[in-house]
Amino acid sequence: MSNPATESLRVLSFWRDLEVFNIPTAPSKRDATEQTKITTLRRGARLPWQRADFAPTETHGYVHVVYLGVADMEDLSRLLLKALF
């Protein structure tokens, strides 16, 4: 017979493992809209909030989201499967 604390730990462990392997996909240029601009930063490039075209105005402000360590999910999956099998 299993103990409730052990079962709870097993469920939490499962959810943790699921989150580790469920890496969110960063948006790409094709996800851009009139209100959402997607840019890929390269070494030495100015950050978007340092550029004049993203300067806040009286009517508009900007929210910037930065994705670090972005990699292609297919490449990550392939590497993981290669390591496991």
Backbone atoms as SQL, in Angstrom:
CREATE TABLE atoms (id INTEGER PRIMARY KEY, chain TEXT, resi INTEGER, resn TEXT, atom TEXT, x REAL, y REAL, z REAL);
INSERT INTO atoms VALUES
  (1, 'A', 1, 'MET', 'N', 0.844, -1.175, 0.000),
  (2, 'A', 1, 'MET', 'CA', 0.000, 0.000, 0.000),
  (3, 'A', 1, 'MET', 'C', 0.897, 1.249, 0.000),
  (4, 'A', 2, 'SER', 'N', 0.573, 2.193, -0.878),
  (5, 'A', 2, 'SER', 'CA', 1.407, 3.397, -0.964),
  (6, 'A', 2, 'SER', 'C', 0.960, 4.450, 0.027),
  (7, 'A', 3, 'ASN', 'N', 1.913, 5.246, 0.406),
  (8, 'A', 3, 'ASN', 'CA', 1.621, 6.296, 1.370),
  (9, 'A', 3, 'ASN', 'C', 1.307, 7.594, 0.609),
  (10, 'A', 4, 'PRO', 'N', 0.351, 8.396, 1.086),
  (11, 'A', 4, 'PRO', 'CA', -0.060, 9.616, 0.379),
  (12, 'A', 4, 'PRO', 'C', 1.096, 10.597, 0.133),
  (13, 'A', 5, 'ALA', 'N', 2.029, 10.683, 1.065),
  (14, 'A', 5, 'ALA', 'CA', 3.162, 11.599, 0.891),
  (15, 'A', 5, 'ALA', 'C', 4.034, 11.142, -0.277),
  (16, 'A', 6, 'THR', 'N', 4.263, 9.832, -0.383),
  (17, 'A', 6, 'THR', 'CA', 5.061, 9.284, -1.474),
  (18, 'A', 6, 'THR', 'C', 4.371, 9.527, -2.814),
  (19, 'A', 7, 'GLU', 'N', 3.066, 9.318, -2.858),
  (20, 'A', 7, 'GLU', 'CA', 2.308, 9.546, -4.086),
  (21, 'A', 7, 'GLU', 'C', 2.385, 11.015, -4.502),
  (22, 'A', 8, 'SER', 'N', 2.275, 11.917, -3.543),
  (23, 'A', 8, 'SER', 'CA', 2.366, 13.356, -3.844),
  (24, 'A', 8, 'SER', 'C', 3.739, 13.702, -4.401),
  (25, 'A', 9, 'LEU', 'N', 4.786, 13.136, -3.825),
  (26, 'A', 9, 'LEU', 'CA', 6.146, 13.385, -4.319),
  (27, 'A', 9, 'LEU', 'C', 6.330, 12.843, -5.732),
  (28, 'A', 10, 'ARG', 'N', 5.724, 11.706, -6.016),
  (29, 'A', 10, 'ARG', 'CA', 5.814, 11.133, -7.364),
  (30, 'A', 10, 'ARG', 'C', 5.122, 12.036, -8.385),
  (31, 'A', 11, 'VAL', 'N', 3.960, 12.573, -8.018),
  (32, 'A', 11, 'VAL', 'CA', 3.239, 13.477, -8.920),
  (33, 'A', 11, 'VAL', 'C', 4.049, 14.749, -9.150),
  (34, 'A', 12, 'LEU', 'N', 4.588, 15.332, -8.074),
  (35, 'A', 12, 'LEU', 'CA', 5.405, 16.537, -8.211),
  (36, 'A', 12, 'LEU', 'C', 6.650, 16.280, -9.049),
  (37, 'A', 13, 'SER', 'N', 7.268, 15.134, -8.872),
  (38, 'A', 13, 'SER', 'CA', 8.447, 14.769, -9.647),
  (39, 'A', 13, 'SER', 'C', 8.094, 14.650, -11.132),
  (40, 'A', 14, 'PHE', 'N', 6.944, 14.041, -11.411),
  (41, 'A', 14, 'PHE', 'CA', 6.484, 13.916, -12.801),
  (42, 'A', 14, 'PHE', 'C', 6.293, 15.295, -13.431),
  (43, 'A', 15, 'TRP', 'N', 5.618, 16.203, -12.726),
  (44, 'A', 15, 'TRP', 'CA', 5.368, 17.540, -13.270),
  (45, 'A', 15, 'TRP', 'C', 6.669, 18.314, -13.476),
  (46, 'A', 16, 'ARG', 'N', 7.616, 18.141, -12.567),
  (47, 'A', 16, 'ARG', 'CA', 8.914, 18.804, -12.732),
  (48, 'A', 16, 'ARG', 'C', 9.602, 18.297, -13.993),
  (49, 'A', 17, 'ASP', 'N', 9.634, 16.979, -14.172),
  (50, 'A', 17, 'ASP', 'CA', 10.250, 16.397, -15.362),
  (51, 'A', 17, 'ASP', 'C', 9.553, 16.878, -16.633),
  (52, 'A', 18, 'LEU', 'N', 8.250, 16.966, -16.596),
  (53, 'A', 18, 'LEU', 'CA', 7.493, 17.429, -17.750),
  (54, 'A', 18, 'LEU', 'C', 7.867, 18.868, -18.102),
  (55, 'A', 19, 'GLU', 'N', 7.989, 19.728, -17.097),
  (56, 'A', 19, 'GLU', 'CA', 8.363, 21.121, -17.336),
  (57, 'A', 19, 'GLU', 'C', 9.788, 21.245, -17.869),
  (58, 'A', 20, 'VAL', 'N', 10.683, 20.418, -17.381),
  (59, 'A', 20, 'VAL', 'CA', 12.069, 20.465, -17.844),
  (60, 'A', 20, 'VAL', 'C', 12.146, 20.147, -19.330),
  (61, 'A', 21, 'PHE', 'N', 11.366, 19.177, -19.795),
  (62, 'A', 21, 'PHE', 'CA', 11.430, 18.769, -21.191),
  (63, 'A', 21, 'PHE', 'C', 10.422, 19.483, -22.082),
  (64, 'A', 22, 'ASN', 'N', 9.622, 20.360, -21.525),
  (65, 'A', 22, 'ASN', 'CA', 8.653, 21.118, -22.308),
  (66, 'A', 22, 'ASN', 'C', 9.157, 22.558, -22.444),
  (67, 'A', 23, 'ILE', 'N', 10.201, 22.726, -23.228),
  (68, 'A', 23, 'ILE', 'CA', 10.833, 24.028, -23.397),
  (69, 'A', 23, 'ILE', 'C', 9.935, 24.884, -24.286),
  (70, 'A', 24, 'PRO', 'N', 9.556, 26.078, -23.824),
  (71, 'A', 24, 'PRO', 'CA', 8.682, 26.917, -24.652),
  (72, 'A', 24, 'PRO', 'C', 9.407, 27.393, -25.908),
  (73, 'A', 25, 'THR', 'N', 8.647, 27.543, -26.969),
  (74, 'A', 25, 'THR', 'CA', 9.194, 27.999, -28.231),
  (75, 'A', 25, 'THR', 'C', 9.177, 29.518, -28.274),
  (76, 'A', 26, 'ALA', 'N', 10.301, 30.100, -28.593),
  (77, 'A', 26, 'ALA', 'CA', 10.372, 31.555, -28.747),
  (78, 'A', 26, 'ALA', 'C', 9.704, 31.933, -30.069),
  (79, 'A', 27, 'PRO', 'N', 9.090, 33.100, -30.123),
  (80, 'A', 27, 'PRO', 'CA', 8.452, 33.517, -31.382),
  (81, 'A', 27, 'PRO', 'C', 9.496, 33.761, -32.472),
  (82, 'A', 28, 'SER', 'N', 9.082, 33.614, -33.706),
  (83, 'A', 28, 'SER', 'CA', 9.971, 33.877, -34.839),
  (84, 'A', 28, 'SER', 'C', 9.434, 35.077, -35.613),
  (85, 'A', 29, 'LYS', 'N', 10.160, 35.498, -36.628),
  (86, 'A', 29, 'LYS', 'CA', 9.741, 36.659, -37.427),
  (87, 'A', 29, 'LYS', 'C', 8.347, 36.474, -38.014),
  (88, 'A', 30, 'ARG', 'N', 7.971, 35.244, -38.332),
  (89, 'A', 30, 'ARG', 'CA', 6.639, 35.016, -38.920),
  (90, 'A', 30, 'ARG', 'C', 5.520, 35.251, -37.909),
  (91, 'A', 31, 'ASP', 'N', 5.851, 35.315, -36.607),
  (92, 'A', 31, 'ASP', 'CA', 4.857, 35.603, -35.570),
  (93, 'A', 31, 'ASP', 'C', 4.647, 37.105, -35.368),
  (94, 'A', 32, 'ALA', 'N', 5.423, 37.919, -36.068),
  (95, 'A', 32, 'ALA', 'CA', 5.329, 39.370, -35.914),
  (96, 'A', 32, 'ALA', 'C', 3.990, 39.881, -36.447),
  (97, 'A', 33, 'THR', 'N', 3.486, 40.916, -35.798),
  (98, 'A', 33, 'THR', 'CA', 2.266, 41.592, -36.239),
  (99, 'A', 33, 'THR', 'C', 2.545, 43.087, -36.246),
  (100, 'A', 34, 'GLU', 'N', 1.521, 43.871, -36.558),
  (101, 'A', 34, 'GLU', 'CA', 1.694, 45.317, -36.533),
  (102, 'A', 34, 'GLU', 'C', 2.037, 45.802, -35.125),
  (103, 'A', 35, 'GLN', 'N', 1.510, 45.118, -34.114),
  (104, 'A', 35, 'GLN', 'CA', 1.765, 45.504, -32.728),
  (105, 'A', 35, 'GLN', 'C', 2.937, 44.772, -32.090),
  (106, 'A', 36, 'THR', 'N', 3.366, 43.676, -32.679),
  (107, 'A', 36, 'THR', 'CA', 4.439, 42.866, -32.117),
  (108, 'A', 36, 'THR', 'C', 5.603, 42.790, -33.093),
  (109, 'A', 37, 'LYS', 'N', 6.743, 43.281, -32.687),
  (110, 'A', 37, 'LYS', 'CA', 7.945, 43.234, -33.518),
  (111, 'A', 37, 'LYS', 'C', 8.874, 42.163, -32.957),
  (112, 'A', 38, 'ILE', 'N', 9.393, 41.328, -33.824),
  (113, 'A', 38, 'ILE', 'CA', 10.306, 40.256, -33.425),
  (114, 'A', 38, 'ILE', 'C', 11.666, 40.552, -34.047),
  (115, 'A', 39, 'THR', 'N', 12.699, 40.621, -33.227),
  (116, 'A', 39, 'THR', 'CA', 14.042, 40.830, -33.743),
  (117, 'A', 39, 'THR', 'C', 14.988, 39.809, -33.129),
  (118, 'A', 40, 'THR', 'N', 16.006, 39.463, -33.883),
  (119, 'A', 40, 'THR', 'CA', 17.054, 38.576, -33.384),
  (120, 'A', 40, 'THR', 'C', 18.277, 39.438, -33.127),
  (121, 'A', 41, 'LEU', 'N', 18.737, 39.423, -31.907),
  (122, 'A', 41, 'LEU', 'CA', 19.898, 40.234, -31.553),
  (123, 'A', 41, 'LEU', 'C', 21.185, 39.492, -31.905),
  (124, 'A', 42, 'ARG', 'N', 22.116, 40.219, -32.432),
  (125, 'A', 42, 'ARG', 'CA', 23.443, 39.674, -32.730),
  (126, 'A', 42, 'ARG', 'C', 24.460, 40.408, -31.877),
  (127, 'A', 43, 'ARG', 'N', 25.587, 39.785, -31.660),
  (128, 'A', 43, 'ARG', 'CA', 26.652, 40.384, -30.853),
  (129, 'A', 43, 'ARG', 'C', 26.985, 41.781, -31.384),
  (130, 'A', 44, 'GLY', 'N', 27.005, 42.752, -30.476),
  (131, 'A', 44, 'GLY', 'CA', 27.339, 44.123, -30.829),
  (132, 'A', 44, 'GLY', 'C', 26.161, 44.963, -31.293),
  (133, 'A', 45, 'ALA', 'N', 25.004, 44.336, -31.533),
  (134, 'A', 45, 'ALA', 'CA', 23.823, 45.093, -31.976),
  (135, 'A', 45, 'ALA', 'C', 23.237, 45.880, -30.809),
  (136, 'A', 46, 'ARG', 'N', 22.624, 47.012, -31.124),
  (137, 'A', 46, 'ARG', 'CA', 21.967, 47.810, -30.087),
  (138, 'A', 46, 'ARG', 'C', 20.705, 47.091, -29.629),
  (139, 'A', 47, 'LEU', 'N', 20.439, 47.166, -28.360),
  (140, 'A', 47, 'LEU', 'CA', 19.218, 46.577, -27.817),
  (141, 'A', 47, 'LEU', 'C', 18.021, 47.405, -28.277),
  (142, 'A', 48, 'PRO', 'N', 16.862, 46.776, -28.478),
  (143, 'A', 48, 'PRO', 'CA', 15.702, 47.516, -29.000),
  (144, 'A', 48, 'PRO', 'C', 15.353, 48.758, -28.177),
  (145, 'A', 49, 'TRP', 'N', 15.453, 48.689, -26.869),
  (146, 'A', 49, 'TRP', 'CA', 15.082, 49.840, -26.044),
  (147, 'A', 49, 'TRP', 'C', 16.108, 50.959, -26.101),
  (148, 'A', 50, 'GLN', 'N', 17.227, 50.719, -26.785),
  (149, 'A', 50, 'GLN', 'CA', 18.235, 51.756, -26.987),
  (150, 'A', 50, 'GLN', 'C', 18.057, 52.464, -28.340),
  (151, 'A', 51, 'ARG', 'N', 17.146, 51.967, -29.160),
  (152, 'A', 51, 'ARG', 'CA', 16.942, 52.520, -30.501),
  (153, 'A', 51, 'ARG', 'C', 15.852, 53.585, -30.490),
  (154, 'A', 52, 'ALA', 'N', 16.017, 54.591, -31.343),
  (155, 'A', 52, 'ALA', 'CA', 15.072, 55.711, -31.410),
  (156, 'A', 52, 'ALA', 'C', 13.678, 55.265, -31.845),
  (157, 'A', 53, 'ASP', 'N', 13.583, 54.249, -32.728),
  (158, 'A', 53, 'ASP', 'CA', 12.256, 53.828, -33.201),
  (159, 'A', 53, 'ASP', 'C', 11.436, 53.126, -32.121),
  (160, 'A', 54, 'PHE', 'N', 12.039, 52.815, -30.990),
  (161, 'A', 54, 'PHE', 'CA', 11.300, 52.233, -29.875),
  (162, 'A', 54, 'PHE', 'C', 11.229, 53.176, -28.677),
  (163, 'A', 55, 'ALA', 'N', 11.507, 54.437, -28.898),
  (164, 'A', 55, 'ALA', 'CA', 11.413, 55.416, -27.808),
  (165, 'A', 55, 'ALA', 'C', 9.935, 55.630, -27.466),
  (166, 'A', 56, 'PRO', 'N', 9.584, 55.649, -26.186),
  (167, 'A', 56, 'PRO', 'CA', 8.179, 55.876, -25.807),
  (168, 'A', 56, 'PRO', 'C', 7.698, 57.249, -26.281),
  (169, 'A', 57, 'THR', 'N', 6.431, 57.311, -26.602),
  (170, 'A', 57, 'THR', 'CA', 5.815, 58.578, -26.992),
  (171, 'A', 57, 'THR', 'C', 4.723, 58.904, -25.973),
  (172, 'A', 58, 'GLU', 'N', 4.014, 59.993, -26.207),
  (173, 'A', 58, 'GLU', 'CA', 2.918, 60.345, -25.286),
  (174, 'A', 58, 'GLU', 'C', 1.787, 59.326, -25.342),
  (175, 'A', 59, 'THR', 'N', 1.633, 58.652, -26.474),
  (176, 'A', 59, 'THR', 'CA', 0.519, 57.708, -26.637),
  (177, 'A', 59, 'THR', 'C', 0.942, 56.243, -26.636),
  (178, 'A', 60, 'HIS', 'N', 2.232, 55.968, -26.817),
  (179, 'A', 60, 'HIS', 'CA', 2.687, 54.573, -26.916),
  (180, 'A', 60, 'HIS', 'C', 3.892, 54.310, -26.021),
  (181, 'A', 61, 'GLY', 'N', 3.892, 53.136, -25.457),
  (182, 'A', 61, 'GLY', 'CA', 5.043, 52.641, -24.711),
  (183, 'A', 61, 'GLY', 'C', 5.367, 51.266, -25.256),
  (184, 'A', 62, 'TYR', 'N', 6.450, 50.695, -24.828),
  (185, 'A', 62, 'TYR', 'CA', 6.862, 49.393, -25.331),
  (186, 'A', 62, 'TYR', 'C', 7.185, 48.453, -24.173),
  (187, 'A', 63, 'VAL', 'N', 6.867, 47.186, -24.380),
  (188, 'A', 63, 'VAL', 'CA', 7.244, 46.129, -23.452),
  (189, 'A', 63, 'VAL', 'C', 8.197, 45.231, -24.227),
  (190, 'A', 64, 'HIS', 'N', 9.371, 44.992, -23.676),
  (191, 'A', 64, 'HIS', 'CA', 10.367, 44.165, -24.348),
  (192, 'A', 64, 'HIS', 'C', 10.490, 42.828, -23.613),
  (193, 'A', 65, 'VAL', 'N', 10.511, 41.750, -24.378),
  (194, 'A', 65, 'VAL', 'CA', 10.693, 40.405, -23.837),
  (195, 'A', 65, 'VAL', 'C', 11.963, 39.849, -24.465),
  (196, 'A', 66, 'VAL', 'N', 12.867, 39.347, -23.627),
  (197, 'A', 66, 'VAL', 'CA', 14.133, 38.812, -24.119),
  (198, 'A', 66, 'VAL', 'C', 14.159, 37.306, -23.847),
  (199, 'A', 67, 'TYR', 'N', 14.423, 36.519, -24.883),
  (200, 'A', 67, 'TYR', 'CA', 14.560, 35.072, -24.761),
  (201, 'A', 67, 'TYR', 'C', 16.047, 34.758, -24.827),
  (202, 'A', 68, 'LEU', 'N', 16.556, 34.121, -23.799),
  (203, 'A', 68, 'LEU', 'CA', 17.980, 33.755, -23.762),
  (204, 'A', 68, 'LEU', 'C', 18.135, 32.274, -24.061),
  (205, 'A', 69, 'GLY', 'N', 19.209, 31.933, -24.710),
  (206, 'A', 69, 'GLY', 'CA', 19.502, 30.523, -24.966),
  (207, 'A', 69, 'GLY', 'C', 18.496, 29.864, -25.885),
  (208, 'A', 70, 'VAL', 'N', 18.001, 30.586, -26.867),
  (209, 'A', 70, 'VAL', 'CA', 16.992, 30.041, -27.777),
  (210, 'A', 70, 'VAL', 'C', 17.647, 29.030, -28.712),
  (211, 'A', 71, 'ALA', 'N', 17.024, 27.876, -28.823),
  (212, 'A', 71, 'ALA', 'CA', 17.516, 26.833, -29.729),
  (213, 'A', 71, 'ALA', 'C', 16.318, 26.199, -30.420),
  (214, 'A', 72, 'ASP', 'N', 16.545, 25.608, -31.556),
  (215, 'A', 72, 'ASP', 'CA', 15.494, 24.958, -32.313),
  (216, 'A', 72, 'ASP', 'C', 15.036, 23.684, -31.585),
  (217, 'A', 73, 'MET', 'N', 13.727, 23.545, -31.389),
  (218, 'A', 73, 'MET', 'CA', 13.198, 22.389, -30.655),
  (219, 'A', 73, 'MET', 'C', 13.530, 21.066, -31.345),
  (220, 'A', 74, 'GLU', 'N', 13.512, 21.038, -32.674),
  (221, 'A', 74, 'GLU', 'CA', 13.851, 19.797, -33.382),
  (222, 'A', 74, 'GLU', 'C', 15.289, 19.399, -33.097),
  (223, 'A', 75, 'ASP', 'N', 16.196, 20.374, -33.098),
  (224, 'A', 75, 'ASP', 'CA', 17.598, 20.086, -32.800),
  (225, 'A', 75, 'ASP', 'C', 17.759, 19.564, -31.377),
  (226, 'A', 76, 'LEU', 'N', 17.069, 20.198, -30.425),
  (227, 'A', 76, 'LEU', 'CA', 17.151, 19.746, -29.033),
  (228, 'A', 76, 'LEU', 'C', 16.592, 18.335, -28.883),
  (229, 'A', 77, 'SER', 'N', 15.456, 18.076, -29.517),
  (230, 'A', 77, 'SER', 'CA', 14.855, 16.738, -29.440),
  (231, 'A', 77, 'SER', 'C', 15.787, 15.684, -30.037),
  (232, 'A', 78, 'ARG', 'N', 16.370, 16.014, -31.199),
  (233, 'A', 78, 'ARG', 'CA', 17.291, 15.081, -31.860),
  (234, 'A', 78, 'ARG', 'C', 18.499, 14.778, -30.959),
  (235, 'A', 79, 'LEU', 'N', 19.068, 15.808, -30.345),
  (236, 'A', 79, 'LEU', 'CA', 20.209, 15.620, -29.453),
  (237, 'A', 79, 'LEU', 'C', 19.842, 14.753, -28.255),
  (238, 'A', 80, 'LEU', 'N', 18.661, 14.999, -27.693),
  (239, 'A', 80, 'LEU', 'CA', 18.205, 14.237, -26.535),
  (240, 'A', 80, 'LEU', 'C', 17.997, 12.778, -26.902),
  (241, 'A', 81, 'LEU', 'N', 17.331, 12.526, -28.022),
  (242, 'A', 81, 'LEU', 'CA', 17.090, 11.137, -28.445),
  (243, 'A', 81, 'LEU', 'C', 18.406, 10.423, -28.768),
  (244, 'A', 82, 'LYS', 'N', 19.336, 11.143, -29.375),
  (245, 'A', 82, 'LYS', 'CA', 20.639, 10.552, -29.689),
  (246, 'A', 82, 'LYS', 'C', 21.377, 10.167, -28.417),
  (247, 'A', 83, 'ALA', 'N', 21.280, 11.010, -27.387),
  (248, 'A', 83, 'ALA', 'CA', 21.956, 10.732, -26.120),
  (249, 'A', 83, 'ALA', 'C', 21.309, 9.555, -25.384),
  (250, 'A', 84, 'LEU', 'N', 19.998, 9.392, -25.532),
  (251, 'A', 84, 'LEU', 'CA', 19.299, 8.350, -24.779),
  (252, 'A', 84, 'LEU', 'C', 19.321, 6.998, -25.478),
  (253, 'A', 85, 'PHE', 'N', 19.399, 6.990, -26.794),
  (254, 'A', 85, 'PHE', 'CA', 19.286, 5.712, -27.525),
  (255, 'A', 85, 'PHE', 'C', 20.491, 5.410, -28.345);
